[in-house]
Amino acid sequence: MTNKELLYLEDALGHEKYFQTKCKETASQLQDADLKACVEQMAKKHQQIFQSFYGLL
């Protein structure tokens, strides 16, 4: 892997971790059960994407 590709993966990992954190924070503040479940599902999806990128390293 080139340095540029590694930098891309590092950047992508940071973004996915940020999105996951924000989704979890938002879900904890929501009272609507359906909306909360949707946002929690988004957090799980970002966790999966993070793990996929991490697996490339």
Beta strands, then each sheet from edge to edge (+ up, - down):
end
